Amino acid sequence: MIGIIGKKLGMTQIFNEQGQQVPVTVIEAAPNPVTKVVDKAAAGFAAVELGYGRQRTARESAKGERTPKGARASKAALGHAAKAQLDYAPRVLRSFRLDDAPGKTPEIPAYEVGQTVGVDIFAAGERVKVTGTTKGRGFQGVVKRWGFGGGANTHGNTKHRKPGSIGPGTDPSRVIKGKKMPGHYGAERHTQGGLRVERVDAERNLIYIRGSVAGPTNGIVLVRKQG
């Protein structure tokens, strides 16, 4: 279902009407412009492409002047944004399905290029799913990466945090694919569902979601309605 692109500001706590302390994640989601509309009759599904943030735009340089350092939006990105009456290129573009709502006859919302989607599409008490990129932790061992218990901390033991044997024996005489071993940990796309919207601040474009979500502070997240 329809969602919005936002930025994770961090965690705090609020108090509900019953006086209970609730830990929440604060997500800032400025109004997202609709940059593209996918028609179900043409593509087989209905979707919209939303934009978030803005890229820097290259200025006109004088003759013989060197191009300033730093990334600038490409002409293709600016041309795509111009179709939505934008004078800048969004930093993030994400597509959201519109026809995957539960039920036999779900109501499909209609959007046009140039419209905006704000936090007012959510309400307190709704269930959402949030997609983010987990924190990257580099190369880690099996204890931190997979939660292995490790060896005994007794005198003479030299395998406190080592993975131990990885071979399954003579047959099949190889390491099975998917074996939990040391390696790169984190920096992966993660979606968490069943989260509850505790509060929506439309004036400041803030969404307060109960619990924690994947990603570091200022990380880009996708908040989508769930059922």
C-alpha positions in Angstrom: 0.0 0.0 0.0 1.0 3.6 -0.2 3.8 4.8 2.0 6.3 7.6 2.4 10.1 8.2 2.3 11.5 9.6 5.5 14.6 10.1 7.6 15.2 8.5 11.0 15.9 11.2 13.6 16.5 8.9 16.5 14.6 7.5 19.5 12.7 9.1 22.4 9.8 8.4 24.7 6.3 9.7 24.9 3.4 9.1 27.3 0.0 7.9 26.0 -3.4 8.7 27.3 -3.2 6.0 29.9 0.0 7.6 31.3 2.2 4.7 30.0 5.7 5.4 28.9 6.2 4.3 25.3 9.6 4.2 23.5 9.3 5.5 20.0 11.4 6.1 16.9 10.9 9.6 15.4 10.9 9.7 11.6 10.9 13.0 9.7 9.1 12.7 6.3 8.7 16.0 4.4 6.0 15.9 1.7 7.2 13.5 -1.1 6.4 14.7 -4.6 5.0 12.1 -7.0 7.5 11.9 -9.9 6.0 9.0 -11.8 2.7 7.1 -12.0 2.5 3.5 -13.2 -0.8 2.5 -14.8 -2.2 -0.9 -14.1 -3.6 -1.3 -17.6 -0.1 -0.6 -19.1 2.2 -2.4 -16.6 -0.1 -4.9 -14.9 0.2 -3.2 -11.5 -0.5 0.3 -10.1 2.3 2.1 -8.4 3.7 5.6 -7.8 7.3 6.8 -7.6 8.0 9.3 -4.8 11.0 11.5 -4.3 12.8 12.7 -1.1 15.4 15.3 -0.5 17.2 17.2 -3.2 20.5 16.9 -5.1 22.8 19.8 -5.8 22.4 21.3 -9.3 25.3 22.4 -11.4 25.5 26.1 -12.0 26.5 27.7 -15.3 30.3 28.1 -15.5 32.1 30.9 -17.2 34.4 30.2 -20.1 37.6 28.7 -18.8 36.3 28.3 -15.3 36.9 25.0 -13.6 34.0 22.8 -12.5 33.6 22.9 -8.7 34.2 19.7 -6.8 31.3 17.6 -5.5 28.5 15.5 -7.0 25.8 17.3 -9.0 22.5 16.1 -10.4 22.7 14.6 -13.9 20.7 16.1 -16.8 18.7 12.8 -16.9 17.7 13.2 -13.3 16.8 16.8 -13.8 14.7 16.0 -16.9 12.9 13.3 -15.0 12.1 15.7 -12.2 11.0 18.4 -14.6 8.1 16.2 -15.6 6.8 16.6 -12.1 7.3 20.4 -12.2 10.3 20.2 -10.0 13.3 22.5 -10.4 15.6 20.1 -8.6 16.4 16.4 -8.7 15.3 14.4 -5.6 18.1 12.6 -3.7 16.1 9.4 -3.3 13.5 7.8 -5.6 11.4 4.9 -4.4 8.4 3.1 -5.9 5.3 2.1 -3.9 2.6 -0.3 -5.0 -1.0 0.8 -4.8 -2.9 -2.4 -5.5 -1.4 -4.7 -2.9 -3.8 -3.9 -0.1 -5.5 -6.9 1.6 -9.0 -7.9 0.7 -10.9 -9.0 -2.4 -11.8 -5.5 -3.6 -9.2 -3.1 -2.1 -9.7 0.6 -2.8 -6.8 1.8 -5.0 -5.9 5.5 -4.4 -5.3 7.7 -7.5 -2.4 10.1 -7.8 -1.1 12.4 -10.5 2.4 13.5 -11.3 3.2 16.6 -9.3 1.1 15.8 -6.3 2.6 15.4 -2.9 2.2 12.7 -0.2 2.6 13.8 3.4 2.5 12.2 6.8 -1.3 12.8 7.0 -1.8 9.5 5.2 -1.1 7.9 8.6 -3.1 8.0 11.8 -2.4 7.0 15.3 -3.1 3.4 16.0 -2.3 2.2 12.4 0.0 -0.7 11.7 3.0 0.0 9.4 6.1 -1.7 8.2 9.4 0.1 8.0 12.3 -0.7 5.7 15.8 0.6 6.4 19.4 -0.3 6.0 21.0 -1.8 9.1 24.1 -0.3 10.6 27.3 -1.7 9.0 29.6 -3.4 11.4 32.4 -4.6 9.1 34.0 -8.0 9.3 32.8 -9.8 12.5 33.3 -13.3 14.0 30.6 -15.9 14.6 29.9 -14.8 18.2 28.8 -11.3 17.3 27.5 -12.1 13.8 25.5 -15.2 14.7 25.3 -15.3 18.4 27.5 -18.4 19.0 28.1 -19.3 22.6 31.8 -19.9 22.1 34.0 -22.4 23.9 34.4 -23.0 27.6 36.4 -20.4 29.6 38.5 -23.0 31.3 42.3 -23.4 31.7 43.9 -24.8 28.6 41.0 -24.1 26.2 42.1 -22.1 23.2 38.8 -21.9 21.3 36.9 -19.3 23.2 35.3 -17.4 20.2 36.3 -19.7 17.3 33.6 -21.4 15.1 35.0 -24.9 15.5 34.7 -27.6 12.9 33.0 -26.7 9.7 33.3 -29.9 7.6 30.5 -32.5 7.6 32.9 -35.5 7.3 33.7 -37.9 4.5 30.3 -37.6 2.9 29.8 -35.1 1.2 33.4 -34.0 2.0 32.7 -30.3 1.5 31.4 -27.3 3.4 27.6 -27.0 3.0 26.4 -23.8 1.5 25.0 -21.3 3.9 27.3 -22.3 6.8 27.4 -19.7 9.5 30.9 -18.4 9.5 32.7 -15.0 10.0 32.1 -12.4 7.5 30.6 -9.0 6.7 27.9 -8.0 9.2 25.2 -5.4 8.8 24.6 -2.9 6.0 21.6 -4.9 4.7 18.1 -4.1 3.8 15.7 -4.9 6.6 12.0 -4.7 6.8 10.1 -4.9 10.2 6.4 -5.2 10.2 3.7 -4.9 12.8 4.9 -1.6 14.1 2.3 0.8 15.6 2.0 4.5 14.8 1.8 6.3 18.2 1.5 9.9 17.0 1.6 11.9 13.9 2.7 15.6 13.9 1.6 17.0 10.5 2.9 20.5 11.3 6.5 19.3 11.7 6.2 16.3 9.3 7.0 13.8 12.1 5.8 10.2 12.6 6.3 8.6 16.0 6.5 4.8 15.7 6.5 2.4 18.7 9.8 0.6 19.2 13.0 0.6 17.1 13.6 0.4 13.4 16.6 -0.6 11.3 19.2 2.0 10.4 21.4 4.7 11.9 20.5 8.2 12.8 19.7 10.2 9.6 19.3 7.0 7.7 16.7 6.8 4.9 13.6 4.6 5.7 10.4 3.7 3.9 7.2 3.7 6.0 4.4 1.7 4.4 0.9 0.9 5.5 0.3 -2.7 6.5 -3.1 -4.3 6.3 
